Amino acid sequence: MAKEFHYRGKTIEELKQMDLGELAKLLPARQRRSIKKGFTEYQKKLLKRIDLSLQGKTKKPIRTHCRDMIILPKMIGLTICIHQGKAFIPVTLLPESVGMYLGELVMTRQKVAHSAPGVGATRSSAAISVR
């Protein structure tokens, strides 16, 4: 039997029934302040598109550049394509991600992989053994 997810003692269904003010009291300080300050225009547009998607009025996947949006309980289960700087990465929002920012789920930096030194490299790099 799978363990039911709880966020600060509340189930997902209880979180979905809460209004934004009650939910803000459960979130960490940074997210609480952000919600208290109010959503930006881009965040409001994203929420409107999420509501349309939940009602089943749109079939297209939600693509967004808004990485500073807090994941709310009503977003759980949706797949949102978040811009990573170069491409949109699809992310399925799980119950464990409530209260996180969308940008935390998609990394913008890649691991640097250097190859062998090229033609015209310095003398010191020519000393590397060639195998």
C-alpha positions, 0 to 999 in steps of 0.5 A: 500500500502506497503511503499517502503524501502529507504537506505539513500535516495536510493531505493534497485534497485538503490543500486543494480546498484551502484558499491562497491565504491559508496555504500561504501560512503553511509555506516557508517564509520566502514563498509566503512573502511572495504570495502576500505581495501578489502575483506578477502579470506573467504569473497571473497569465500562467495561472489562467492558462493552468485553469483552462487546462484543468477545465479541459478547454485547451489541449496544447501543453503549457509552456512558460518562461515564468520560472519564479512561479510557486507550485500550488496544489491545483497544479499537481499532476500537470505537465508544464514545459519550463524554459531552461534558457535554450529549450523547454523541458517538460516537467510533471508536477508531483505532490512533493513539489508543492511550495517549490518554484518552477525554476528549481525543477529545471537546471539552467547550467550544464556540466562543462566537458573539455576535449583534447587541446586543439591545433595551435595550443600552448607548449604546455598542453602539447606535453600531454601524452597522446594515446 
